Amino acid sequence: MVQLPADQVRSAANRLKRAQGQLAGVVRMLEEGRDCEDVVTQLAAVNRALDRAGFAIVASGLKQCLTQEGGADNLDTQKIEKLFLSLS
């Protein structure tokens, strides 16, 4: 099992909290009847923030796997590819 370093967990959690705040803003915009273009723009920003957090988590886990004993020989390439593709 991969355990991310505390600083990387904190960074990913902060990104996700920011995205959570952005998403709350999108919901508020919808409820207020704001312009569709503004809502879609903010929704796209939330999506990018979630993608960045997800990629950072996967990349950190991959880095940790590569630096552990056995390194690249122990990596399940198909599993890693599946993780990256699930974010795209």
URPEGI-V835608 format. One record per residue. N is the residue number from 0. SS is DSSP state (hx for helix, st for strand, lp for the rest). PSI is psi in radians with two decimals (999 if undefined). OMEGA is omega in whole degrees, 0 to 359 (NA if undefined). Layout:
BEGIN
N;SS;PSI;OMEGA, N;SS;PSI;OMEGA
END
This chain:
BEGIN
0;lp;2.43;181, 1;lp;2.23;174, 2;lp;2.04;180, 3;lp;2.55;175, 4;lp;2.61;185, 5;hx;-0.68;181, 6;hx;-0.60;179, 7;hx;-0.60;174, 8;hx;-0.79;180, 9;hx;-0.76;180, 10;hx;-0.80;180, 11;hx;-0.72;179, 12;hx;-0.71;178, 13;hx;-0.73;178, 14;hx;-0.75;181, 15;hx;-0.64;177, 16;hx;-0.68;176, 17;hx;-0.76;179, 18;hx;-0.66;178, 19;hx;-0.75;177, 20;hx;-0.71;178, 21;hx;-0.73;181, 22;hx;-0.69;176, 23;hx;-0.66;177, 24;hx;-0.67;178, 25;hx;-0.76;178, 26;hx;-0.77;179, 27;hx;-0.74;179, 28;hx;-0.73;178, 29;hx;-0.79;181, 30;hx;-0.51;180, 31;lp;-0.09;179, 32;lp;0.54;181, 33;lp;2.87;181, 34;lp;2.37;182, 35;hx;-0.72;181, 36;hx;-0.71;179, 37;hx;-0.73;180, 38;hx;-0.80;181, 39;hx;-0.68;178, 40;hx;-0.78;180, 41;hx;-0.63;177, 42;hx;-0.68;176, 43;hx;-0.65;178, 44;hx;-0.71;177, 45;hx;-0.78;180, 46;hx;-0.78;178, 47;hx;-0.69;180, 48;hx;-0.73;178, 49;hx;-0.71;178, 50;hx;-0.80;180, 51;hx;-0.73;178, 52;hx;-0.78;180, 53;hx;-0.80;179, 54;hx;-0.67;179, 55;hx;-0.70;179, 56;hx;-0.82;180, 57;hx;-0.76;181, 58;hx;-0.70;179, 59;hx;-0.74;178, 60;hx;-0.71;179, 61;hx;-0.76;179, 62;hx;-0.77;180, 63;hx;-0.73;179, 64;hx;-0.68;182, 65;hx;-0.49;183, 66;hx;-0.18;178, 67;lp;2.88;179, 68;lp;2.32;183, 69;lp;-0.45;175, 70;hx;-2.24;186, 71;hx;-0.45;181, 72;hx;-0.44;182, 73;hx;-0.01;182, 74;lp;2.41;174, 75;lp;1.67;186, 76;hx;-0.72;181, 77;hx;-0.68;179, 78;hx;-0.75;180, 79;hx;-0.76;178, 80;hx;-0.73;180, 81;hx;-0.70;178, 82;hx;-0.83;180, 83;hx;-0.75;182, 84;hx;-0.53;179, 85;hx;-0.34;179, 86;hx;-0.20;183, 87;lp;999;NA
END
